[in-house]
């Protein structure tokens, strides 16, 4: 072989020999480019740039050696959900271990959401329905609850204070529908609840709504009672002001001489809500306050007409008193009334 061919073969063999096969004269340098990705509730992936002459890498979590590996990346397992961690990496070979890399901090996600309980549907009208469900445990760090109607996502609802969550479904078409709910947090979306079915239909308004008495500040209402109704809601000018199981209701605290639109809605035992019956009702004027001056002022125009009558009554009364006195005689020195 010619010298040129021999040199070429030698250079090729050198390229095929791994760098770490060359005996170093010192421990490897500290790793650089440390990143953390794919963070879940109990796992995270740590990667770094390869270090020349390194044959082993050690991963330290919160200052403690967690595990070792020969490659420039590894998945950490056995972490705790919702926990803060700091990680750094060292490289090593037969001559020793490098100094630590820069630390990288990360937060594990909460555990995946569990399945919520089956939602409860109520207040069903001809186009809407109310949905309630129990909140998932606080440690799951729920960001939103996702509502599904007939299998399709329709809304993300922010968590509400307290154990009971609620939402209103609008613009529903007549017919049977189903609703389910799922929790969503930093881990992702959890399993959907079992579905609850409900029927959108038009329910006639209550009948017989009428005003049977009124005053300056009160309206007395009555209506026909219907089968299957759990309660009735009374509305004034579109605002709910009370609820009753009876078919009578008294609205207090109104203003005199005012017109009010009275509404009545029937809430059925199955959660359905009727259409609204309405009437127009009026309060009476406020009564005038009676005082001595107002009384005198009221009768003053009639005094001239009443004076002759008062005079006759006085004269008759005086005549009776004189006659009674005339019957008094003095007998035997004693005053005697006959």
Secondary structure, 3 states (H helix, E strand, C coil): CCHHHHHHHHHHHHHHCCHHHCCCCCCCCCCCCCEEECCCCCCEEEECCCCCCCCEEEEEECCEEEEEECCCEEEECCCCCCCEEEEEEEEEECCEECCCCCCEEEECCCCCCCCCCCCEEECECCCCEEEEEECCCHHHCCCEEEEEECCEEEEEEECCCCCEEEEEECCCCCEEEEEEEEEEECCEECCCCCCEEEEECCCCCCCCCEEEEECCCCEEEECCCCCCEEEEEEEECCEEEEEECCCEEEECCCCCCCEEEEEEEEEECCCEECCCEEEEEECCCCCCCCCHHHHHHHHHCCHHHHHHHHHHHHHHHHHHHHHHHHCEEEECCEEEEC
